[in-house]
Amino acid sequence: MKNRFMPGLATLTLLLAGSLTISPAHAAADDAHSAAEEAEAIAMDVDALAQDLGISEDLAETWMDGQQEFADAIDYAIDYAGDQYFSSAWTPDEQETTGFKGWVSFKGQPPADVIGEFSSLPFPVEVRTDAEHSESELEEIRQQVMSDLYEAADLEGLTGDFTDDGGLEIEHEIADSESAAESEEFEAQLQEILDAAPIEATAEEATDIEPIEEVVRGGTTINGCTLGFTATRGRMRGAITAGHCPNWAGKPTGSNANLGFVRQHIGRYGDIQLHSTTDSTRNEVRITRNGAVRKITGTGQALKGMVVCNYGRTRAFSSCARVRNANHAFYNSNGVYVGQMVQTSGAFTNPGDSGGPWYIGTSALGIHFGKSGGYSTYTKIHSAEIALNAKVKTR
């Protein structure tokens, strides 16, 4: 999760007015402290996952084992073969039947060093090279198909997810305002749009799939929502929350200064906004109502099947779930296409939790949106950083 150390830098010398040297002993102590904090954070996440899913801690630990290494290997693959990368999944609970703890899929054969990255992992990973499209190519197709469908009828809800073999699964809910004749006309248009898609696309009518923004008017953490992660934009200090939260965020709990609205994005890169602050900031997130905090020392991405955790102000403690869809999209209640979302298997979030942090260990993963298809959903943190031209504070 892009939280790597560079071996061999035992001593760091800063040549300013004089030389400041950090001794090897101090560097080793700092590394040991960081490792202890990471281990403690992971142990808390394992415990939360076991409680939330009603499984043993041993099984929860099995699911978590290797997750970081697999995610790092995926980061490497995207860095060096991003134009070929399609998808991946972490599947430790399926190893007895498949023989693999995870899989990764590419459009064609990736470079040898990328293959070697997965071969060097201490567990088996299936490397697939038969994808017909890359993730970015499929995103273009999905957005066009969903746009055509959204224009074809009055829909209460419309979501789209990639299948493991590179297809597209659509769920739609026709509004009650549509007459029987209009519904029949839409069904005919729907089939035409699916048949014209350059990939295998299927659609299913569903109920209660309208995206729900978990925001209330008035609150304690910030106005109506939960703050996500502290961030920087150049020399500006700030913080990230959900895009649909009020632009006037007020004073975060524990702060004496009002946040200042900077910019907002609701669209292809998710649902996020950035605020500035004149207060000092720390690379920490609150994870319990009684004020327990966790350091954030890196950012990362969550893959299908991985464990992710969230805290929102309506709950006493953080909760964890597994990723259901790692690249989810929907049309929101204002008719805007929202992409770069992660849909989890959890449904524990509530109104007021919007904007809150999703994380694992000490890595920031995303900014909470609300529910899509009835499942707790968030914006990918790397997409949020791109859209807001900001960086999560990690030290």
C-alpha positions, 0 to 999 in steps of 0.5 A: 500500500505504497508505504515502503522503506528504502533499505540502506539509509541508516543515516540521514544527513541534512546539509542546511546551515549545519549538518544534522545526523540521525544516528542508526540507533535512533533510526532503528528505534523509530522503525521499531516504534512504527512497526509496533504501531502498525502491528497494534493497528492490525490486531485491532482490525482483526478483532473488529473484523472477527466481531463484525462478521461473527467469525473466529479471530484465527480466521480473521487473521488468516484473511488479513495475512498476506494482504499487505504484501499482495497489495504492494505487488499490485501497486508494483504491477500498476506502476509498471504495467498500468496500461495492461492491468485489469483487476485482482482479488484477494481470496485467502478463504478460497485457497483450499478449492482454487489453490491460490490466495489471490489472482491478478488479471492483465490484458496480454503478457506483462513484463517479466519483472511484474510476473516475478513480483507475484512469483516471489510472494510467500503464497500462491497467486494466479496471474491471468493474461487473457483480459480483453480490456484494461481497467481504464478501457473498461471504465470508458465502456461502462460510463458510456453504457450507463450514460445511455441507460440513464438517458433512456428512462427515469431511474431511481437507481443505476449501478455498474460493476465489472465481472471477474472475466471482463464483462459488465453487470448493471442493476437498475430500478425504474421510477414509479413515475414510469408508466407500463408502456414507458417501462416496456419501451425502456426494456427494448432500449435496454436490450439494444444498448447491451447488445451494442456494448463491445463487451458482454453486458447484462442488466438486472432489475433491482429494488432499493439500489438508489445511492444514499448519501449518509449526511444529516444537517447538523452534527458534532464532528463537522457540520452534518458529517464526519471528517476523513483525513488531514491533508496538505495542498502545497503549503496549505493545511487541510482535511478531506471529507465527502463531496456531498457534505455541506460546504460550510463544515464548521469547527471539527471536534477539538478545533477552535477554527472553522474549516474553509471550503477549498474545492469539491468533486462529485463525478468520475473520481468519486465524491470528495471535497477539501477544506483548509484550516488555520489549526495545526494538523496531525496524521491521525484519525479518530477510531472510537467515540471516546477519542482513541486515535490511530496514526496514518503513515501511508495510503493504499488501495483495497482490492476485491476480497480485502479487509477494510475498516471505517469509523463514523461519528454515529458509532462508538467503535470502528467496524470492518468488512470485506471489499465486495467490488473494488471499482464500483460506479453509480448515478447519484440522486442528482443524475451525476455519474460517480466512479472510482468507488469501492463497495464493501460487504458491510452495511453498518454505516449511518446518516452522519458517517459521510466523509469519514475515514476508511483504512487498514492498519495505518494506511488511508484507503478512502473517504466514506460516501454512504450506501450504494446498493445497500452496502457501505461505499467509499471513494478511493483515496488515490482518486480523491488526491488526484481530483483535489490536487491534495495529499493525505498527511502521513507524517 
